[in-house]
Amino acid sequence: MSNKAILGTVKFGIQDYGFSSLKSQAKSGNLLNLAHKYGVDTLDTSPRYGNSESVIGEYHAKNSYIFKVCTKVDNLEAASLSSEKRIFDSVVNSIRVSRVSHIETLYLHQNEMEIISDDSITTSLEKLKNSGLVKKIGVSIYSAEECKFALESHVYDVIQLPISILDSYIYSNLIANNSINKEIIGRSIFLQGILFNRKDIKNKIKQSKKVFDYISKLDNLASEYNIDLITMACSFAFSLTKVDGIIIGTNVEKNLLDIINASKFKMTKELQGKLTELSCEYKEWGNPRNW
């Protein structure tokens, strides 16, 4: 399969994350075996994701294959003298718990400008990279302002941002047509599952009418081009040329296989153009923090 796929592990530790709370789930070991079988070599995790790092570590302890592990650091304060110790301690613990020799990409799990631009924080991140405990430094962003800063910063090697047929605003306006010297990782390709689990949209999203109006346009396109939504969503995300990796968040084996198969589909340029035109417009509801 495409080597762009990264398995997100939030549901290893938080099963009801997002709009899906399926009771039928894979044993983590089976899911990781399946991911490895289909060419997924990288996991995205965080200390914030319950016991997901421990689950990864248990798998590594019992199997010869070791995944690349990307994790995050959290609970930082701007201009704090404790930043370096907090970051170091968090990384050392993630390495220990996940049972890896180093962290592939360490992301800041906070996206506020005062955090991602803080000198004490960025200096600490660079020290970790120089020490070999961390291979790459990343930032997980939500806004165009944050993305612009990360693109211009010499500190960040990787930028993780939301990319989907519902919302490609940041990618389309700042990444797609520009020269980029950063690794770009897409997340939220189903926007926390709202594309397929619609019954709670009205209760959970303030701008629910706009969301339903937009999704109806996607339904019409899917019908017009005789393509199912999961294939349309995955094919669009995986086809973006400036994207180096796509995070797949699931704890269900069938979902993982469906996404793997859907990512291989090559949609027509006409459909891709229509989806880009729709998704590139700014939407307040495109950011789950506005729900």
C-alpha positions in Angstrom: 0.0 0.0 0.0 1.0 3.6 0.0 3.8 4.3 2.4 2.0 7.5 3.3 -0.2 5.7 5.8 0.5 6.3 9.5 -1.6 4.5 12.1 -3.1 6.9 14.7 -3.4 5.2 18.1 -5.7 7.7 20.0 -8.4 5.0 20.1 -6.1 2.5 21.7 -6.5 4.6 24.9 -9.7 6.6 24.2 -12.2 4.3 22.5 -15.0 6.9 22.3 -12.8 9.6 20.7 -14.6 11.6 18.0 -17.9 10.7 16.5 -17.3 6.9 16.5 -17.6 4.8 19.6 -17.8 1.3 18.1 -17.9 -1.5 20.6 -16.5 -3.9 18.0 -12.8 -3.3 18.1 -9.6 -5.2 17.3 -7.2 -6.4 19.9 -4.4 -3.9 19.6 -1.8 -6.6 18.8 -4.0 -7.9 15.9 -4.5 -4.4 14.5 -0.7 -3.6 14.7 0.1 -6.9 13.0 -2.4 -6.1 10.2 -1.0 -2.6 9.8 2.6 -4.0 9.5 1.4 -6.6 7.0 0.0 -3.8 4.7 3.1 -1.7 4.9 2.3 0.8 7.7 5.6 1.4 9.5 4.8 4.5 11.7 2.5 5.1 14.6 1.1 8.4 15.9 0.5 8.6 19.6 0.6 10.8 22.6 0.8 10.6 26.4 -2.6 12.3 26.2 -4.1 9.3 24.5 -4.8 7.2 27.6 -2.6 4.1 27.7 -1.8 4.0 24.0 2.0 4.4 24.4 1.9 1.4 26.8 -0.1 -0.6 24.3 2.6 0.1 21.7 5.3 -0.9 24.2 3.6 -4.2 25.0 3.5 -5.0 21.3 7.1 -4.2 20.9 8.0 -6.4 23.9 6.3 -9.4 22.3 7.2 -8.9 18.6 10.4 -8.6 16.7 9.1 -5.8 14.5 9.5 -2.3 15.9 7.4 0.6 14.5 8.6 4.1 14.2 6.8 6.0 17.0 5.8 9.7 16.7 4.5 11.2 19.9 3.8 14.5 21.5 4.7 16.7 24.5 2.1 18.6 26.5 1.3 20.8 29.4 3.9 23.5 28.6 3.8 27.1 29.6 5.3 30.0 27.7 8.4 31.6 29.2 8.7 28.9 31.9 12.0 27.8 33.4 10.6 24.3 33.7 10.1 23.7 30.0 13.3 21.9 29.3 12.8 19.4 32.2 9.2 18.8 31.3 10.0 18.1 27.7 13.0 15.9 28.5 11.1 13.9 31.1 8.1 13.5 28.8 10.3 12.2 25.9 12.3 9.8 28.1 9.1 8.4 29.5 7.6 8.0 26.0 10.7 6.1 24.8 10.6 3.9 27.9 6.9 3.1 27.7 6.8 2.6 24.0 10.0 0.5 24.1 11.8 2.3 21.2 15.3 3.7 21.0 14.2 7.1 20.0 11.1 9.1 18.9 10.8 9.5 15.2 8.9 12.9 15.4 8.2 14.8 18.6 5.2 17.1 18.2 4.1 19.9 20.4 0.6 18.9 21.3 -0.2 22.6 22.0 -0.7 24.8 19.0 -1.0 28.3 20.6 1.4 30.8 19.0 2.9 31.7 22.4 3.9 28.0 22.8 5.2 27.2 19.4 7.2 30.4 19.2 8.6 30.3 22.8 12.4 30.4 22.8 12.8 28.2 25.9 10.6 25.6 24.3 12.1 25.6 20.9 15.6 25.6 22.3 14.8 22.5 24.4 13.3 20.8 21.4 16.5 21.4 19.4 18.6 20.0 22.3 16.7 16.8 22.3 17.1 16.5 18.5 20.8 17.0 18.8 21.0 14.4 21.6 19.5 11.7 19.3 16.5 11.0 21.5 14.3 12.7 18.9 14.9 12.4 15.1 12.5 15.2 14.0 10.7 18.1 15.6 7.1 18.7 14.7 4.1 20.9 15.4 0.4 20.0 15.2 -1.4 23.1 14.0 -5.1 24.2 13.5 -4.9 27.7 11.9 -3.3 29.4 8.9 -1.4 31.7 11.3 0.2 28.8 13.1 1.0 27.1 9.8 2.7 30.2 8.4 4.9 30.5 11.5 5.9 26.8 11.3 6.7 27.0 7.6 9.1 29.9 8.3 10.7 28.5 11.5 14.0 26.7 11.3 13.0 24.6 14.3 10.2 22.5 12.9 10.9 19.7 10.5 7.3 18.4 10.3 3.9 20.1 10.2 0.8 18.1 11.0 -2.4 19.7 9.8 -6.1 18.8 9.1 -6.7 17.7 5.5 -10.0 16.2 4.2 -12.7 16.6 1.6 -14.5 18.6 4.2 -11.7 21.0 4.9 -8.4 21.5 3.0 -8.2 25.2 3.6 -4.7 25.4 5.1 -3.2 22.9 2.7 -4.8 24.4 -0.4 -3.9 28.0 0.5 -0.4 27.6 2.1 1.1 24.3 1.0 -0.3 23.1 -2.4 1.2 25.7 -4.7 4.3 26.7 -2.7 7.8 25.4 -2.4 7.9 23.6 0.9 11.0 22.3 2.7 9.0 20.6 5.5 7.5 17.2 5.9 3.7 17.6 5.8 1.5 15.1 7.6 -2.3 15.1 7.2 -4.8 14.2 9.9 -8.5 14.2 10.4 -9.3 12.9 6.9 -12.8 12.1 8.1 -12.9 15.1 10.5 -13.2 13.0 13.6 -15.7 10.7 11.9 -18.5 13.2 11.2 -18.6 12.1 7.6 -19.9 8.7 8.5 -21.4 9.2 12.0 -23.9 12.0 11.4 -26.5 11.4 14.1 -24.8 13.5 16.7 -23.8 16.4 14.5 -26.9 18.5 15.4 -26.2 18.1 19.2 -22.4 18.4 19.1 -21.7 21.1 16.4 -23.0 24.6 16.7 -22.9 25.2 13.0 -24.7 21.9 12.3 -26.9 23.2 9.4 -23.8 24.3 7.5 -22.2 20.9 8.1 -25.2 19.0 6.8 -25.5 21.4 3.8 -21.8 20.7 2.9 -22.0 16.9 3.4 -25.1 16.8 1.1 -22.9 18.3 -1.6 -20.4 15.5 -1.0 -23.2 12.9 -1.1 -24.3 14.3 -4.5 -20.7 14.2 -5.9 -20.3 10.6 -4.7 -23.6 9.7 -6.4 -22.7 11.5 -9.6 -19.3 9.8 -9.9 -20.5 6.4 -8.6 -18.0 6.4 -5.8 -18.5 5.7 -2.1 -17.6 8.3 0.5 -14.8 6.5 2.2 -13.1 5.9 -1.2 -13.6 9.6 -2.2 -12.2 10.8 1.2 -9.2 8.5 1.2 -8.3 8.9 -2.5 -8.4 12.7 -2.2 -6.2 12.8 0.9 -3.6 10.3 -0.3 -3.4 11.9 -3.8 -2.2 15.2 -2.5 1.4 15.6 -3.8 2.8 17.8 -1.0 1.6 15.4 1.7 4.2 13.0 3.0 2.0 11.0 5.4 -1.7 10.5 6.3 -2.8 9.5 9.8 -5.4 6.8 9.9 -7.2 6.8 13.2 -9.0 3.5 13.9 -9.1 0.5 16.3 -11.3 -1.6 14.0 -9.6 -4.1 11.6 -12.3 -3.8 8.9 -12.0 0.0 9.0 -8.2 -0.2 8.6 -8.6 -2.6 5.6 -11.3 -0.4 4.0 -9.1 2.7 4.3 -6.0 0.8 2.9 -8.1 -0.3 -0.1 -9.7 3.1 -0.6 -6.3 4.9 -0.5 -5.3 3.0 -3.7 -8.1 4.3 -5.8 -7.2 7.0 -8.4 -10.1 9.4 -8.8 -10.5 11.5 -12.0 -8.9 14.9 -12.1 -12.3 16.4 -12.7 -13.7 15.0 -9.4 -10.5 16.0 -7.6 -10.8 19.5 -8.9 -14.4 19.8 -7.6 -13.4 18.4 -4.2 -10.5 20.9 -4.0 -12.8 23.8 -4.9 -15.3 22.8 -2.2 -12.8 22.0 0.6 -10.4 24.8 0.1 -12.8 27.4 1.4 -12.5 28.4 5.0 -15.1 26.9 7.3 -15.4 27.8 11.0 -16.7 24.3 11.7 -13.6 22.8 10.0 -11.8 23.2 13.3 -13.2 20.9 16.0 -12.2 23.4 18.6 -15.0 25.6 17.3 -17.7 22.9 17.9 
